[in-house]
Amino acid sequence: VDGFGCGHLPALVCAAGGLLRYVREELRRRVSHVRSLQVRVPGDTLLLDETTCANLDLAPRRGRADTTTLLGVLDNTRTPMGARLLRAWVLQPAAVLKTITTRHEVVGCLCENRMALNGLRDTLAEVRDLERLIARIGSGLANGRDLRALAGSLLTVPRLLRQLEGIDHAALRDAAGRMHALPDLAGLLNRALVESPPLAMKDGGLIREGYHAELDELRQMAGDGQAWLARFQAEEQERTGIKTLKVRHNKVFGYYIEVSKGLAGQVPDHYERRQTLVGAERFVTPELKEHEQRIFGAQDRARALEAELFRELRARSASETPAIQETAAAIAECDALASLADRALALDYRRPEMHEGDRIDIEQGRHPIIEQLPDAERFVPNYTRLDCKRHQIAIITGPNMAGKSTYIRQVALIAIMAHVGSFVP
């Protein structure tokens, strides 16, 4: 084993192997969907400890609304994958200039193509959580609705690719190159599964009529049995003259004939009494029990065959795990960047000019969180000039509640937003 291509980092391989063994052996969960490891270098991101994240309100805490955090302001993503990725960007902002500049370029490109941006975001809204879906499929926990959601999401990918072709940027072309429509798998799932599968496999009704001839035949047999029961009830009512006679079913007796107690004396001699209730008598006949075996036999075989077909579909989906995971990651990037572009347009943000020097120069800066509070007054813009030569220290004075801490946090938040790849206020 080469450690998912990380054999040159033996400590990482050992740690990851121990974790995977714990999940497999102790938690009894499958890990077949884990196909790769991502190595993160500390110097690639800003180091923000938990206290800093809390004091700057970068992401929601318990009991706080999303809109009172930086993530709440920036997150207008359309997919769960994009939301998770944007959260990771906010809590671990990029520290590599090339990465930051590329994100700013993409956000700017999307801002200049507002119609394309809106169309892209509308299509993204139709994509389900591919990361979680393929994890459930790979671990054998997926149900019919999960596979149906996977099929619907894959059928959306070609439209995403066409929309990305109309936006001229290398990063978006790269993302498009990592998306896989998998038309064979999507078509198979679409043909095999009903539009609204039941939640539990034991309920049956997962597989679409016409997909499998033997299953259709078994269902026909079970359906004919139900029709026979209706005819049998009508015939027995006519033969006995008991218009209230009913053919019913329970788990103890199977199918039986129920007659009210006052009319029980009119039943034919070949009726076998099975149970006496306060107000009714229950009977069976050899003919009824014979058809019951046929109905139940067809139903049981149909359910078993349907479960087998569903497991085949799930295994076929699991075989495409690497492609689906790569597609999910590419969609998440597009979604996160599209959300940043949407916020830049809606909130009147500007692209920051990033450099590797030691100077911070902010013109007409605004606090991104406070200006979005529902009862907030118009935020008065202010300026910041800091460097490591002539302007190393700024002394901020004023009475309590004058906004000194707000100003300090504003500078930090604008810097973090710039490193995330967002435009800034």
N, C-alpha and C positions, 0 to 999 in steps of 0.2 A: 504494500500500500504506500503510495507516495504522499499521503496526507493531503488529498485534493490539490495537488500541485504545490504544496507548501513544504516539501521535504527538506528544503534548505533551512527551515526554521524548526528544529526538533522540539524545542520547548513548546511551541504553538501546537505541533502535532500531538504531543503528549497530553496537553491540557484539553484539546478538542476531543481527542479519543476518550479521555476519562469522562467528559461530559456526555458524549454520545452513548457510552456504555451505561452510564447511570440512567439515562432516559430509557434505554432499551431493556436493561436488566432489572432495575429497581422500579421504574414507573410503568414497565410493561407497555411501552408505546413504540410504534414503528418509527424508524428514522430514515426510511428509504428515500424520502423527499429531500433530504439534506444532500445536496450534490456539490457544494462548493464552499470555500471559506473566503472571507474578505479580510485582508490584512490592513489595519488602519495604523498609520504612523502618527504619533502624537503631534509632531510639528506641522501636520497638514491642517489642523484646526486650532481655533482659539481655545485656551484652557479656561473654562468658566466653572468654578466650583458650585456646589448646591446652594450655598448662601448667596452668592452673587446672582444666580438665576432667580432665587426667591426675591431678593431685594429689588431687582430690576423688573420683576413681574414678566419674565420671559414666556412662561407657559402656565397654564391653569394649575392652581392648587386646590385642595379640598375646600368646598364651600365658596369658591370664587367663580364668577361667570367668565366665559371665554373672552368676552369683549373687553375685559379689564386687563388683558395681557397682550404682549406684543404678538404672540401667536394668534390670539383672537382677532387682532387687527389684520394680520397678513393672511390668515387661512380662509380662503374662499375656494378651496379645492373641491373637485367633483368626485374623487375616488378615495376610498379608504387608504390605498397605497400611497397616493399623493399626500394625503394628510399626515401619514406617519413620516414620510420623507421630509416634508416641510418642518415638522416638529424637530426632527433630527438636525436639520440645517440651522434652526433657531437656537437649539441648545448646544450645538457644536459648529459654530460658524467657520467657514473656510478661511484658511490663513495663507493659501497659495494664490498669488496674484493672477496667474493664468486662469485658474478655476473661477475666481471672482469675476474677472473681466468677461469670460465666456458667458456666465450667467447674466451679467448686465447687458451684454450684446443681444442675447436671446430675448430678454425682457423688453429691450428697446425695439427689437424687430417685431415682436408681437404687438407692442403698443402702436406701432406704425401701421399695422394691418388689423384694425379693430374688427372688421367683419370676419376675417379669418380666425381671429382670436375667439370671437363669440361662437362661431361654428364649431371650432375645436372643443371648446368647453361644453357645448351642448352634446357633442358626441361622447366626450369623456364621462358625462353623467350617466350614460347607458352601460358603462363598464362596471362590473361587480368586483368584489375583493379577490382578485386572482391569486394573490399570495396566500391568503387563508384557505381559499378553495382547494388549491393544489396540495396544501399541507394536509387538509382533511382527506383528500382523495388518496394521497400517498400513505396515510396512516390507516386507511381502511374504514374511516368514520363517515365518509360522504354518503349522503342520501340522494334520492332522485332530484330534489330541488337544487342540490349543489351541482350536479352534472348539468342540469338545465341552465343554471346560471353561468356555468363555464361555457356552454355552447353559445348562449346569447352574447357573452363578452367576446368570444372569438369571432362571431359573425360581425361584430362592430369594428374589428381591427382593419379590414380593408378600407372602410370609410375614413378611419384615422389616417391611414397611409396616404390616401388621396389628398386629404386636407393638409398634411405636413408637406407634401410635394409643392403646394402652393405658397409655402413660406420659405424664403431663401435664406437659410442659415445652416452652416456645416454641422452644428451641434444637433439641430433638429433632424437633419438628414441622417446623422449617426444614430439618433434615437429610433428613427423609422427603420433603419437597417437592423435593429435589434428586436423588432416586433415581428412575430410569426402568426399569421392568420390561421394556419393549420386547417385548411378547408376540408380535408378528408375527415378529420376528427369532428369538426363542427358539424359537418353534414351528417355523419353517422349518428351523433347524439341527437341531432334535430329530427332525423328519421325515426329513431328508436324510442324516444321518450315522449310522453304526452305533454301537452302544454302546461298543465298544472299538476305535477306529480304529488302523491300523498306524502306526508312527512315520514311515515314509517314503512319500511319495505314489507312487513308482514301484512299490511293492509291490501297489498296488490294494486293493480291498476297503474303500474309504472310504465309499461311498455305499450307503445302505440299499436293500434290495430293495423294489420297489414305488414308489420315488420317481420314477423316470424310465423310461418304457416302452421306449425304444430301447435303453437300457443293459441292461435286463432281458432283452431279446431277444438281444442279443449274448452276454450271459453264458450264456443257454440254449443258444445255438449252440456255445459253447466247452465247456459241460458235456456236451452230446450227443456232442461229439467225443471227450471222455475216455471216455464210456461205450462209444462205438464201438471205441476202442482195446482196451478190456477184452474185448469180444466178438471182435474180430479175433484177439487172442492165443489165446483159447480155440479158435476155429475152426482156426487154423493148427496148434495142438498136436494137434487131432483129425485134421486132414488129413495131416500129416506123420508122425504117430505119435511125435513128439519131445515128451515131457511136460515137459522142462526148457526148452523154447523160451520166451524172454521178449521182450517189446517194451519197449525202454528209450529214453532220450532223453539227449542231451548238446548242448552249444552248437555243436559242430563239425559233427556229422552230422544233427542234429535227431532224429527218431524212426527207430529201426532195430530189426532183429530180431537177437537174440544167441543163438547155438547153441554148445554146448560142442564142442571140437575133435574129440572122438571121434565125434560124431554129425553132423558137417558134411557127410558124404557122403550123408546121407539127405534133404537139402534139395531142393525141386523145382528144375527148370531155370530157372524165371522169377525166382528169387532172384538179385539182383545183389550180388556180394561187394564190400564197401566197406573192410573192415579185418580184418587178421589179428593176433590177440593170442597170447600164450603158451598160454593154455588155452581160447580161444574164437575164433569167427569171427562177423563182423557183416555183415548183409545188409540190403538194402532191396528193396521192390517198388513198381511204379508205383501200385498202389492205396494203399499206405501213404503215399507222398509226396503223393498228391492230397489225402488227408484231413488230412495235416499242414498243408498250405497253408490249408485251411479253418479248422482249429483256431487256427493262429497268426494268421490274418487276423481272426478274431472276437476273439481275445484282445487283439491290438494295437488294434483299433478300440474295444474296451471300455475299455482303459486310457486311450486318448486322450480319449474322451468323459468318462470319470470325472474326469480331470485338468481338463478344461474346466468341468465342473459344480462342482468344488471351487473353482476360481478365481472363479467367479461367487459362490459362498457367501462367500468371503473378501472380495471387493469389496463385497458387500452388508453384511457386518459392519463393514468399514472406513468405510462411509458413516455409521454411527452413532457415530463416534469421539467427538464432543463430548458426547453423552448418556452414553456409557459412562464417559468420563473424569470427568464430573460425578458419576455414580453411585459410582464408585470413591472419589472424595474424600469424599463424604458417608458412605459405609460406613466409611472409615478413621477419620473423626471419632467415629462411634458406637463403633467397636471400641476406640479409644484411651481414650475416656471410660469405657466399660464395664470395661476393664482396671483403670483407676484405682479404680473403685467396688469391683471384686472384691478388690483389694489392701487397700482401706480396711476392708472387712469382715473379711477373713482375718487382717490384721495389727493390728487394733484401733487404727486411725488416727482422728484427730479433724479436723473442718473448721476451718481457720485463719480468724481474723477479719482481713481485709486492710483497710488504710487507706493514705492518702497522706501520713501523718505521718512522723516520724523515729524512732519507737519500736519496738524489738523486745522482745516480752514472751513468753517461752516457759515454760510450766509443765510439769514432769515430762517434759522432752524426752528422747528416746532416739535413739541413732545408728541410722539405718535399715538400714545395711549390716551392721554388726558384730552386731546382735542376730539377724540371719538366718544367721550362719555356723553350720555343722553342729555344731561343738564349742564354741559360745559359751555362757558362763554367763549367768545372768539379768542383763540390763543395768540398772544402777542409774540411775533417772531423775534429772535435775538441772534447774536453773532458769537462765534468762538474762534479765537486765534491762539494756538499752542504749538510750540516746537521745543527742541532740546537745546537751543542756543540762546535766543533773546527772550523767548516767552515761555519759560518753563513752568511758571506758577501764576495762577490767577486767584486773587483774593475776592471772595464774594461776600458782600455785607448786606444787611437788611434785617428787619424785625422778624419775629416768629410768623410763620405762615405767609411769608413774602414770596416764596418760590425758589429759595436757594437750592434745596435738595432736588426739586423738580428740574431745575436747570442742569444740575450735575448729572442726574439720571438721563436727561434728554441727550446730552452729549454722548454718553455711553450707548444709549439705545440707537442713535443715528449711526454710530460707528459699527455696532453689531449688525444693524440692518444692511449696511454697505457690505460687510463681510459675508452675510447670508447670500447676497446676490440681488437683494431688493433695491429698488429706487427708494429715495429717502425724502422726508418732509423738510 
